[in-house]
Amino acid sequence: MPKRSRKEKSDPNQSAFNVLKQMFKNAEAEGKDPLAVALGRRGGLKGGHARAAKLSKGELSASASKAAKARWAKSKKPVA
């Protein structure tokens, strides 16, 4: 009887490491500096929160209302 291979359980930390390694590999292929890519992403993630913190309550409400109207204005495809 042939020996069957067993699939190892995936480690979430190893999976995250592989994703980052692939991201840096793609960035290097495009000629981008991986450190600059990481810093840009870090700044982009906190940009929206910083902007929202600076807005007054009325400005924040108006912005949220505008965003909600834009989301609902998109045509919904009927489910067949």
N, CA, C and O atoms as a GROMACS GRO file, in nm:
protein
  320
    1MET      N    1   0.085  -0.117   0.000
    1MET     CA    2   0.000   0.000   0.000
    1MET      C    3   0.090   0.124   0.000
    1MET      O    4   0.183   0.133   0.080
    2PRO      N    5   0.062   0.219  -0.091
    2PRO     CA    6   0.147   0.340  -0.096
    2PRO      C    7   0.127   0.426   0.028
    2PRO      O    8   0.018   0.432   0.086
    3LYS      N    9   0.233   0.492   0.064
    3LYS     CA   10   0.228   0.581   0.180
    3LYS      C   11   0.157   0.710   0.139
    3LYS      O   12   0.193   0.772   0.039
    4ARG      N   13   0.058   0.750   0.214
    4ARG     CA   14  -0.018   0.872   0.183
    4ARG      C   15   0.046   0.991   0.252
    4ARG      O   16   0.089   0.985   0.367
    5SER      N   17   0.051   1.099   0.178
    5SER     CA   18   0.107   1.220   0.239
    5SER      C   19  -0.002   1.288   0.322
    5SER      O   20  -0.121   1.286   0.287
    6ARG      N   21   0.040   1.348   0.428
    6ARG     CA   22  -0.054   1.421   0.514
    6ARG      C   23  -0.028   1.569   0.499
    6ARG      O   24   0.087   1.615   0.493
    7LYS      N   25  -0.135   1.642   0.492
    7LYS     CA   26  -0.123   1.787   0.479
    7LYS      C   27  -0.100   1.847   0.616
    7LYS      O   28  -0.175   1.821   0.710
    8GLU      N   29   0.004   1.929   0.626
    8GLU     CA   30   0.034   1.996   0.752
    8GLU      C   31  -0.072   2.102   0.780
    8GLU      O   32  -0.125   2.164   0.687
    9LYS      N   33  -0.103   2.122   0.906
    9LYS     CA   34  -0.195   2.229   0.942
    9LYS      C   35  -0.125   2.362   0.916
    9LYS      O   36  -0.007   2.378   0.947
   10SER      N   37  -0.199   2.456   0.859
   10SER     CA   38  -0.137   2.584   0.826
   10SER      C   39  -0.126   2.672   0.951
   10SER      O   40  -0.219   2.682   1.031
   11ASP      N   41  -0.012   2.735   0.964
   11ASP     CA   42   0.016   2.824   1.076
   11ASP      C   43  -0.018   2.966   1.031
   11ASP      O   44   0.036   3.010   0.929
   12PRO      N   45  -0.105   3.039   1.101
   12PRO     CA   46  -0.141   3.174   1.056
   12PRO      C   47  -0.022   3.269   1.048
   12PRO      O   48  -0.017   3.356   0.962
   13ASN      N   49   0.076   3.252   1.138
   13ASN     CA   50   0.193   3.338   1.132
   13ASN      C   51   0.275   3.310   1.007
   13ASN      O   52   0.326   3.402   0.943
   14GLN      N   53   0.288   3.182   0.973
   14GLN     CA   54   0.363   3.146   0.853
   14GLN      C   55   0.291   3.196   0.729
   14GLN      O   56   0.355   3.242   0.634
   15SER      N   57   0.158   3.188   0.729
   15SER     CA   58   0.080   3.237   0.616
   15SER      C   59   0.100   3.388   0.599
   15SER      O   60   0.118   3.436   0.487
   16ALA      N   61   0.096   3.462   0.709
   16ALA     CA   62   0.117   3.607   0.702
   16ALA      C   63   0.256   3.639   0.653
   16ALA      O   64   0.275   3.732   0.574
   17PHE      N   65   0.355   3.563   0.700
   17PHE     CA   66   0.492   3.585   0.654
   17PHE      C   67   0.504   3.561   0.504
   17PHE      O   68   0.570   3.638   0.434
   18ASN      N   69   0.440   3.456   0.455
   18ASN     CA   70   0.444   3.426   0.312
   18ASN      C   71   0.378   3.536   0.229
   18ASN      O   72   0.425   3.569   0.121
   19VAL      N   73   0.269   3.592   0.280
   19VAL     CA   74   0.202   3.701   0.210
   19VAL      C   75   0.294   3.823   0.202
   19VAL      O   76   0.307   3.884   0.095
   20LEU      N   77   0.356   3.858   0.314
   20LEU     CA   78   0.448   3.973   0.313
   20LEU      C   79   0.568   3.949   0.223
   20LEU      O   80   0.613   4.039   0.152
   21LYS      N   81   0.620   3.826   0.226
   21LYS     CA   82   0.734   3.793   0.142
   21LYS      C   83   0.697   3.808  -0.005
   21LYS      O   84   0.776   3.860  -0.084
   22GLN      N   85   0.578   3.761  -0.043
   22GLN     CA   86   0.532   3.774  -0.181
   22GLN      C   87   0.511   3.920  -0.218
   22GLN      O   88   0.542   3.961  -0.330
   23MET      N   89   0.458   4.000  -0.124
   23MET     CA   90   0.435   4.142  -0.151
   23MET      C   91   0.568   4.213  -0.176
   23MET      O   92   0.578   4.293  -0.269
   24PHE      N   93   0.668   4.184  -0.094
   24PHE     CA   94   0.798   4.247  -0.113
   24PHE      C   95   0.864   4.199  -0.241
   24PHE      O   96   0.934   4.276  -0.308
   25LYS      N   97   0.844   4.073  -0.276
   25LYS     CA   98   0.901   4.019  -0.399
   25LYS      C   99   0.840   4.090  -0.520
   25LYS      O  100   0.911   4.124  -0.614
   26ASN      N  101   0.707   4.114  -0.517
   26ASN     CA  102   0.641   4.184  -0.626
   26ASN      C  103   0.688   4.329  -0.633
   26ASN      O  104   0.706   4.383  -0.742
   27ALA      N  105   0.706   4.392  -0.519
   27ALA     CA  106   0.751   4.531  -0.517
   27ALA      C  107   0.892   4.543  -0.573
   27ALA      O  108   0.922   4.638  -0.645
   28GLU      N  109   0.978   4.448  -0.542
   28GLU     CA  110   1.114   4.450  -0.594
   28GLU      C  111   1.114   4.430  -0.745
   28GLU      O  112   1.194   4.490  -0.816
   29ALA      N  113   1.025   4.345  -0.794
   29ALA     CA  114   1.016   4.320  -0.937
   29ALA      C  115   0.974   4.447  -1.012
   29ALA      O  116   1.013   4.468  -1.126
   30GLU      N  117   0.895   4.530  -0.948
   30GLU     CA  118   0.849   4.654  -1.009
   30GLU      C  119   0.950   4.767  -0.991
   30GLU      O  120   0.930   4.877  -1.043
   31GLY      N  121   1.057   4.740  -0.917
   31GLY     CA  122   1.159   4.842  -0.896
   31GLY      C  123   1.129   4.934  -0.780
   31GLY      O  124   1.188   5.042  -0.769
   32LYS      N  125   1.037   4.895  -0.693
   32LYS     CA  126   1.002   4.979  -0.578
   32LYS      C  127   1.081   4.935  -0.456
   32LYS      O  128   1.117   4.817  -0.443
   33ASP      N  129   1.108   5.028  -0.368
   33ASP     CA  130   1.177   4.998  -0.244
   33ASP      C  131   1.075   4.941  -0.145
   33ASP      O  132   0.977   5.008  -0.113
   34PRO      N  133   1.097   4.818  -0.095
   34PRO     CA  134   0.999   4.758  -0.003
   34PRO      C  135   0.975   4.840   0.123
   34PRO      O  136   0.863   4.842   0.175
   35LEU      N  137   1.077   4.907   0.173
   35LEU     CA  138   1.059   4.989   0.292
   35LEU      C  139   0.967   5.107   0.262
   35LEU      O  140   0.882   5.142   0.344
   36ALA      N  141   0.984   5.168   0.145
   36ALA     CA  142   0.899   5.279   0.107
   36ALA      C  143   0.754   5.233   0.088
   36ALA      O  144   0.660   5.304   0.123
   37VAL      N  145   0.737   5.114   0.032
   37VAL     CA  146   0.603   5.059   0.014
   37VAL      C  147   0.536   5.039   0.149
   37VAL      O  148   0.419   5.074   0.167
   38ALA      N  149   0.610   4.982   0.245
   38ALA     CA  150   0.554   4.957   0.378
   38ALA      C  151   0.520   5.088   0.448
   38ALA      O  152   0.416   5.098   0.512
   39LEU      N  153   0.607   5.188   0.436
   39LEU     CA  154   0.579   5.317   0.500
   39LEU      C  155   0.458   5.385   0.438
   39LEU      O  156   0.377   5.445   0.508
   40GLY      N  157   0.446   5.377   0.306
   40GLY     CA  158   0.332   5.437   0.239
   40GLY      C  159   0.202   5.373   0.279
   40GLY      O  160   0.101   5.440   0.299
   41ARG      N  161   0.205   5.242   0.293
   41ARG     CA  162   0.084   5.171   0.336
   41ARG      C  163   0.048   5.209   0.479
   41ARG      O  164  -0.069   5.228   0.511
   42ARG      N  165   0.149   5.221   0.565
   42ARG     CA  166   0.123   5.257   0.704
   42ARG      C  167   0.059   5.396   0.714
   42ARG      O  168  -0.034   5.417   0.791
   43GLY      N  169   0.109   5.489   0.634
   43GLY     CA  170   0.052   5.623   0.635
   43GLY      C  171  -0.089   5.625   0.578
   43GLY      O  172  -0.175   5.698   0.627
   44GLY      N  173  -0.113   5.544   0.475
   44GLY     CA  174  -0.245   5.538   0.414
   44GLY      C  175  -0.349   5.479   0.507
   44GLY      O  176  -0.466   5.518   0.502
   45LEU      N  177  -0.309   5.386   0.591
   45LEU     CA  178  -0.404   5.323   0.681
   45LEU      C  179  -0.453   5.418   0.789
   45LEU      O  180  -0.566   5.407   0.836
   46LYS      N  181  -0.368   5.513   0.829
   46LYS     CA  182  -0.413   5.602   0.936
   46LYS      C  183  -0.462   5.737   0.884
   46LYS      O  184  -0.508   5.819   0.963
   47GLY      N  185  -0.454   5.760   0.754
   47GLY     CA  186  -0.494   5.889   0.697
   47GLY      C  187  -0.640   5.923   0.716
   47GLY      O  188  -0.674   6.035   0.753
   48GLY      N  189  -0.729   5.826   0.691
   48GLY     CA  190  -0.873   5.850   0.702
   48GLY      C  191  -0.915   5.879   0.845
   48GLY      O  192  -1.001   5.964   0.869
   49HIS      N  193  -0.853   5.809   0.939
   49HIS     CA  194  -0.888   5.833   1.080
   49HIS      C  195  -0.842   5.972   1.124
   49HIS      O  196  -0.913   6.040   1.198
   50ALA      N  197  -0.724   6.013   1.078
   50ALA     CA  198  -0.673   6.146   1.115
   50ALA      C  199  -0.762   6.255   1.056
   50ALA      O  200  -0.789   6.356   1.122
   51ARG      N  201  -0.806   6.235   0.931
   51ARG     CA  202  -0.892   6.334   0.866
   51ARG      C  203  -1.025   6.344   0.939
   51ARG      O  204  -1.076   6.454   0.962
   52ALA      N  205  -1.083   6.230   0.974
   52ALA     CA  206  -1.212   6.229   1.044
   52ALA      C  207  -1.201   6.295   1.181
   52ALA      O  208  -1.296   6.359   1.226
   53ALA      N  209  -1.089   6.281   1.246
   53ALA     CA  210  -1.071   6.340   1.379
   53ALA      C  211  -1.066   6.493   1.372
   53ALA      O  212  -1.101   6.561   1.468
   54LYS      N  213  -1.022   6.545   1.257
   54LYS     CA  214  -1.009   6.691   1.243
   54LYS      C  215  -1.140   6.758   1.202
   54LYS      O  216  -1.156   6.879   1.218
   55LEU      N  217  -1.234   6.680   1.147
   55LEU     CA  218  -1.360   6.739   1.102
   55LEU      C  219  -1.452   6.769   1.219
   55LEU      O  220  -1.450   6.701   1.321
   56SER      N  221  -1.532   6.874   1.201
   56SER     CA  222  -1.633   6.904   1.303
   56SER      C  223  -1.746   6.801   1.290
   56SER      O  224  -1.752   6.727   1.192
   57LYS      N  225  -1.834   6.798   1.389
   57LYS     CA  226  -1.943   6.701   1.388
   57LYS      C  227  -2.033   6.720   1.266
   57LYS      O  228  -2.075   6.622   1.205
   58GLY      N  229  -2.061   6.843   1.230
   58GLY     CA  230  -2.145   6.872   1.114
   58GLY      C  231  -2.079   6.832   0.983
   58GLY      O  232  -2.144   6.776   0.895
   59GLU      N  233  -1.948   6.861   0.971
   59GLU     CA  234  -1.875   6.824   0.850
   59GLU      C  235  -1.866   6.671   0.835
   59GLU      O  236  -1.880   6.618   0.725
   60LEU      N  237  -1.845   6.603   0.945
   60LEU     CA  238  -1.837   6.458   0.944
   60LEU      C  239  -1.971   6.398   0.903
   60LEU      O  240  -1.977   6.303   0.825
   61SER      N  241  -2.079   6.454   0.957
   61SER     CA  242  -2.212   6.406   0.924
   61SER      C  243  -2.244   6.428   0.776
   61SER      O  244  -2.300   6.341   0.710
   62ALA      N  245  -2.206   6.545   0.724
   62ALA     CA  246  -2.230   6.575   0.582
   62ALA      C  247  -2.150   6.481   0.492
   62ALA      O  248  -2.200   6.434   0.390
   63SER      N  249  -2.026   6.455   0.530
   63SER     CA  250  -1.942   6.364   0.452
   63SER      C  251  -1.998   6.222   0.453
   63SER      O  252  -2.000   6.155   0.350
   64ALA      N  253  -2.044   6.177   0.568
   64ALA     CA  254  -2.102   6.042   0.579
   64ALA      C  255  -2.230   6.032   0.499
   64ALA      O  256  -2.257   5.930   0.436
   65SER      N  257  -2.311   6.138   0.503
   65SER     CA  258  -2.436   6.139   0.428
   65SER      C  259  -2.409   6.132   0.278
   65SER      O  260  -2.476   6.060   0.205
   66LYS      N  261  -2.310   6.208   0.233
   66LYS     CA  262  -2.273   6.209   0.091
   66LYS      C  263  -2.224   6.071   0.048
   66LYS      O  264  -2.258   6.024  -0.061
   67ALA      N  265  -2.145   6.006   0.133
   67ALA     CA  266  -2.093   5.873   0.102
   67ALA      C  267  -2.206   5.770   0.096
   67ALA      O  268  -2.206   5.683   0.009
   68ALA      N  269  -2.300   5.779   0.188
   68ALA     CA  270  -2.413   5.686   0.189
   68ALA      C  271  -2.498   5.703   0.064
   68ALA      O  272  -2.541   5.604   0.004
   69LYS      N  273  -2.523   5.827   0.024
   69LYS     CA  274  -2.600   5.852  -0.098
   69LYS      C  275  -2.529   5.796  -0.220
   69LYS      O  276  -2.593   5.740  -0.309
   70ALA      N  277  -2.396   5.810  -0.224
   70ALA     CA  278  -2.320   5.757  -0.337
   70ALA      C  279  -2.327   5.604  -0.341
   70ALA      O  280  -2.337   5.545  -0.449
   71ARG      N  281  -2.323   5.540  -0.224
   71ARG     CA  282  -2.333   5.393  -0.220
   71ARG      C  283  -2.470   5.346  -0.267
   71ARG      O  284  -2.479   5.250  -0.344
   72TRP      N  285  -2.574   5.412  -0.222
   72TRP     CA  286  -2.709   5.370  -0.258
   72TRP      C  287  -2.746   5.408  -0.400
   72TRP      O  288  -2.838   5.350  -0.458
   73ALA      N  289  -2.675   5.505  -0.459
   73ALA     CA  290  -2.705   5.547  -0.596
   73ALA      C  291  -2.657   5.446  -0.699
   73ALA      O  292  -2.705   5.444  -0.812
   74LYS      N  293  -2.562   5.362  -0.660
   74LYS     CA  294  -2.512   5.260  -0.753
   74LYS      C  295  -2.625   5.164  -0.785
   74LYS      O  296  -2.701   5.124  -0.697
   75SER      N  297  -2.635   5.128  -0.913
   75SER     CA  298  -2.742   5.038  -0.951
   75SER      C  299  -2.712   4.897  -0.902
   75SER      O  300  -2.601   4.847  -0.917
   76LYS      N  301  -2.810   4.837  -0.845
   76LYS     CA  302  -2.798   4.700  -0.793
   76LYS      C  303  -2.840   4.604  -0.902
   76LYS      O  304  -2.945   4.621  -0.964
   77LYS      N  305  -2.758   4.502  -0.927
   77LYS     CA  306  -2.793   4.402  -1.026
   77LYS      C  307  -2.894   4.305  -0.964
   77LYS      O  308  -2.873   4.258  -0.852
   78PRO      N  309  -3.002   4.275  -1.035
   78PRO     CA  310  -3.100   4.182  -0.979
   78PRO      C  311  -3.040   4.040  -0.973
   78PRO      O  312  -2.968   3.997  -1.064
   79VAL      N  313  -3.072   3.971  -0.865
   79VAL     CA  314  -3.023   3.834  -0.848
   79VAL      C  315  -3.116   3.741  -0.924
   79VAL      O  316  -3.237   3.742  -0.902
   80ALA      N  317  -3.059   3.660  -1.012
   80ALA     CA  318  -3.142   3.571  -1.094
   80ALA      C  319  -3.170   3.441  -1.026
   80ALA      O  320  -3.238   3.355  -1.082
   0.00000   0.00000   0.00000
